[in-house]
Amino acid sequence: MTPEPQPTGPSTPAGPLVRLKNVNKHFGELHVLRDINLEVSRGEVVVVIGPSGSGKSTLCRAINRLETIDDGEITIDGKVLPAEGQGLAKLRADVGMVFQSFNLFAHKSILENVTLGPMKVKGMKGAAAKELAMSLLSRVGVENQAQKLPAQLSGGQQQRVAIARALAMQPKVMLFDEPTSALDPEMITEVLDAMVLLAKEGMTMIVVTHEMGFARKAADRVIFMADGEIMEQATPEEFFTNPQTDRAKDFLGKILAH
Amino acid sequence: MESYLSLFETYDVPAAFWVNIQLSFWSAIWALALGTVLALFRISPILSLQWFGAAYVNIFRNTPLTIILAFGFLGLFSVMQISLADDLNLSLFRIAIVGLSLYHAAFVCEAIRSGVNTVPLGQAEAARAIGLGFLPAARLIILPQAFRGAIAPLGNVLIALIKNSTVAAAGSVAAESSSLMKTMIEFRSDLVIPIFLTFALGFVILVIPIGLLTTWASRKLAVAR
């Protein structure tokens, strides 16, 4: 009997890409993550919503260990997230992160911001890194700003550069921690457009946001968190039209009132 | 006036200042290198290194420089017979540089740490998020910005170092300016005040450009955020 042809190679083992198992975290007395269990499949776009203080940002930051966890287990592509050291750095290189406050390297040009990771972490040659960076910058529409410093760009442009910087590492999954919360209203669309494009291209994404429009348009699954717990999860259609828990109904009532 | 000018024929004042400039130059380089390493220790994630950095700073910052330099001469050189060159004066000169460097490294460390505090936490988080470890993140992202934020306090350390180089007299570096001043006063007690003013003015002239330069540089190189 001949072996069945494998649909996935060794680099893409079966199973969820991101998996959180019984994750708990406290900030002092405050129990910010309560027994979180979550699996995110390859190519899935998961949007995490919830009132502020619900633990959604902490959840996002725990996935590349910018926040430590008290107990439980987080695996990325089957590998347990190491506590520290080279192993952790290596795993983080596979997890792109976009922050609320952009956090572009303030002393480096836009181009250098994007080429730094590929060159210093992956050992890519300068010319190749520049080519990659320019193609990513043009994908998010800021290629003509390449020589400027971050402070010379608008918030929306900076955030699109931050997306390009994360993509330059060719990550397996992208984390977005309230990527539009620090932006002026007129700049939110340009960032969301770049994210929708990314979602359509099949990137695995975990997005903490207050943008319900984005959730409706791009999410495969909406996760609603409150008080450090995942209260419910459903497709956006189902969640927005028929929320199950009182907390979710209350939350949606407040944000969709206007 | 004539007798005042004759001082400069008898005593080589510029040569004495040159010794202080050399002491300051080499001590500044070593103190900057050592202070940077100490600052790295203090911000590192490794507890024992943090502890070492803190202990170093607290010991050297709180010990009088005179005692450190006198120990260099009396302890290291005379008692322990540690020599850093075949020539006696050169050896004492180098031991003074060691003392000055060890002492000012503590202040450099704190100046750089104050610079690190000007760098938002998000910069380090972004560096870690693209997979940089502690040292590459420090070298590429944190320290370049920290140095730019630390130019003014580092300038203050350099100014203190130049003036403190006169304490090398306590380490028996006889060629430096305050030692020469002492000699001149001994032999020309009729000119005590002009001699004092000469040396005071000499240091003011040495130090003023450094203040101007660091003020200019800290504006010019400030990281726009």
Interface residues (C-beta under 8 A of the other chain):
Chain A: N64 L66 E84 G85 Q86 A89 K90 R92 A93 D94 V95 G96 M97 F99 S101 F102 N103 L104 F105 A106 H107 L116 G117 K120 V121 L149 P150 A151 Q152 A162 R165 A166 M169
Chain B: P45 P120 G122 Q123 E125 A126 A127 R128 A129 I130 G131 L132 G133 P136 L140 I141 P144 Q145 R148 V223 A224 R225
